[in-house]
Amino acid sequence: MSEPQRPAVPSPEGMESYDLGALSGEQQERLWRFKIHTRMDNEYYLRNHPEVELLLKEFLRSVLLKRPEDIREFASEYYTDAKLPGMIQKKLSERASKMSQN
């Protein structure tokens, strides 16, 4: 039985080395293509939905300003606030206005 070969794709970032015997070369290549395709799909989605970035950005901003003890409770209250959709829409409008001025 031959020794498993190092994959022809980059090693995973922030992870341990590959388990060289876990996947065949073909499986590694298919997994690599799947990861690239998924990353591209995610980026496309986020570019077409700027509200996602604003939701996360504003949530993180609130967390860092208020530093809640119970982050889960804070997140629950934050994302169920009836004012949130209006605030996000306002921020989207402000962003669009700034972009049109440039």
C-alpha positions as CSV (number, residue, x, y, z in Angstrom):
1,M,0.0,0.0,0.0
2,S,1.4,3.4,-1.0
3,E,1.9,6.3,1.3
4,P,-0.9,8.9,1.2
5,Q,0.1,12.0,-0.7
6,R,-0.2,15.6,0.4
7,P,-3.3,17.2,-1.2
8,A,-2.7,19.5,-4.1
9,V,-4.8,22.2,-2.4
10,P,-3.7,24.6,0.3
11,S,-3.7,23.4,3.9
12,P,-6.6,24.5,6.1
13,E,-6.0,27.8,7.9
14,G,-6.0,27.7,11.6
15,M,-6.4,24.0,11.7
16,E,-4.2,21.0,12.3
17,S,-2.5,19.3,9.4
18,Y,-4.5,17.2,7.0
19,D,-5.3,13.6,7.9
20,L,-3.6,12.3,4.8
21,G,-5.4,9.0,4.8
22,A,-8.9,10.3,5.4
23,L,-9.8,11.4,1.8
24,S,-8.6,10.2,-1.5
25,G,-7.0,12.7,-3.9
26,E,-10.3,13.0,-5.8
27,Q,-12.3,13.5,-2.7
28,Q,-9.9,16.2,-1.5
29,E,-10.2,18.0,-4.9
30,R,-14.0,17.8,-4.8
31,L,-14.0,19.1,-1.2
32,W,-11.7,22.0,-2.2
33,R,-14.0,22.9,-5.2
34,F,-17.1,22.7,-2.9
35,K,-15.4,25.1,-0.4
36,I,-14.5,27.5,-3.1
37,H,-18.0,27.4,-4.6
38,T,-19.6,27.8,-1.2
39,R,-17.4,30.8,-0.4
40,M,-18.3,32.4,-3.7
41,D,-22.0,31.8,-3.1
42,N,-21.8,33.3,0.4
43,E,-20.0,36.4,-0.9
44,Y,-22.5,36.9,-3.7
45,Y,-25.4,36.6,-1.2
46,L,-23.8,39.1,1.2
47,R,-23.1,41.6,-1.6
48,N,-26.8,41.4,-2.6
49,H,-28.0,41.7,1.0
50,P,-26.2,44.6,2.7
51,E,-28.7,44.5,5.5
52,V,-26.9,41.3,6.8
53,E,-23.7,43.3,7.3
54,L,-25.5,46.1,9.0
55,L,-27.4,43.8,11.3
56,L,-24.2,42.2,12.5
57,K,-22.2,45.4,12.6
58,E,-24.8,47.3,14.7
59,F,-25.3,44.3,17.0
60,L,-21.6,44.0,17.6
61,R,-21.4,47.8,18.1
62,S,-24.2,47.6,20.8
63,V,-22.5,44.7,22.5
64,L,-19.2,46.5,22.8
65,L,-20.9,49.7,24.0
66,K,-23.2,48.1,26.5
67,R,-21.1,45.0,27.5
68,P,-24.1,42.9,28.7
69,E,-23.6,40.2,31.3
70,D,-26.0,37.8,29.5
71,I,-25.1,38.0,25.8
72,R,-27.8,35.5,24.8
73,E,-30.5,37.5,26.6
74,F,-29.1,40.7,25.0
75,A,-29.1,39.2,21.6
76,S,-32.7,37.9,22.0
77,E,-33.9,41.4,23.0
78,Y,-31.8,43.1,20.3
79,Y,-33.0,41.0,17.4
80,T,-36.7,41.0,18.5
81,D,-36.8,44.8,19.0
82,A,-39.7,46.1,16.9
83,K,-37.6,49.2,16.0
84,L,-34.8,47.1,14.4
85,P,-36.2,46.8,10.9
86,G,-36.7,50.6,10.7
87,M,-33.2,51.3,12.1
88,I,-31.6,49.0,9.5
89,Q,-33.7,50.5,6.7
90,K,-32.6,54.0,7.8
91,K,-28.9,52.9,7.8
92,L,-29.3,51.3,4.4
93,S,-30.8,54.6,3.1
94,E,-28.0,56.6,4.6
95,R,-25.4,54.3,3.0
96,A,-27.1,54.5,-0.4
97,S,-27.2,58.3,-0.1
98,K,-23.5,58.5,0.7
99,M,-22.7,56.2,-2.2
100,S,-24.7,58.3,-4.7
101,Q,-22.9,61.4,-3.6
102,N,-19.5,59.9,-4.4
